[in-house]
């Protein structure tokens, strides 16, 4: 789906209205911006806030293909002339910053990664994290029309197919993989909804990696239709029905770039799947997903006590799939050496803290550059005067400083958690950082 259409869908719906000097204005600038009347002031509020509709974009890059569409959004903002009172300029700045607000992750995401990375450890009471005789991975891939959207010079579908092929090839001998796709028939037009919503198909049944067969399976479909997440999760349970958790470690990856559009209840389906006899580890990957999509996909992961990750390029997508490969390698070592001692399965937790720190840094950097570029654009087009520009720039700097302080606070906090058990860490985070 083209960028313009994508944002038209996202930005339609909610009109932000402000009264500036008696001039009421309305701009359809956000479909899911934070509903708070002010920007986050604390670390807890940063974590709890929803991302803005322009999060993850690169307006600051002069040659970014999305730049003209974002400029059109900014063009719909009202003029902000000098001489207005501070409260009015503050309100304007809050709405501008909310447009580009990034999604800052809770420290709980790091603890969840530690839990997965501790797969096979004797102190992991959750049966899903204990080694079994067989290791199975099923990938459920979104083939709806929006996966035809491009990231760089390739479509999201092309990038996903390449990453899946590389991932399957990297699995150790003995591990089995399967691929289910949905939304690959019909189109995303209303008249094709029934056909498309029924098109969830197991194109590569569970089996050891076969390069030619998987490549043939991946070439069978292209992105065309609607998004039937709930039905695909239900069918994944059928796919793995013969592989009960008593003898099998089952890992499922759900990949989607949007919300359920086939009237199903994917959260309920995920909960039922997690409680089934196959007891899978459900990993949900949002591929270049907007704020509404991120919210639903997180809920799906949480319902199954699984992991959620939002990725915006092929490298990040491959890194998420890499987690399953690492578990599979531990499983292979366990089978070969019959080792289950804690030292054989523990990882360096500092690695995940560093990645978390980097994620906050990169989002803060992108958000600040985007807002700065937006302020410059509004000034250059005569939308704001010099006094307003100075005030908005100060707001941008204060926001950047807040995120930096919060990042440092959370990194130090996670370092202090490393010696505690998973349940202790989870309880402490829920009490201190309620946000996700």
Buried (B, 14 or more C-beta within 10 A) or exposed (E): BEBEEBBEBBBEEEEBEBEBEEEEBEBBBBBBBBEBEEBBEEBBBBBBBBBBBBBBBBBBEEEBEBBEBBBEBBEEBBBBBEEBEEEBBBBBBBBBBBBBBBBBBBBBBBBBBBBBBBBBBEEBEEEBBBBBEBBBBBBBBBBBBBBBBBBEEBBBBBBBBBBBBBBBEBBBEBBBBBBBBBBBBBBBEEEBBEEBBBBBBBBBBBEEBEEEEBEEBBEEBBBBBBBBBBBBBBBBBEBBEEBBBEEBBBBBBBBBBBBBBBEBBBBBBBBBBBEBEBBBBBBBBBBBBBBBBBBBBBBBBBBBBBBBBBBBBBEBBBBBBBBBBBBBBBBBBBBEEEBEEEEBBBBEBEEBBEEBBEBBBEBBBBBBBBBBBBBBBBBEEEBBBEBBBBBBBEBBEBBBEBBBEBBEBBBEBBEEBBEEEBEEBBEBBEEEBEBB
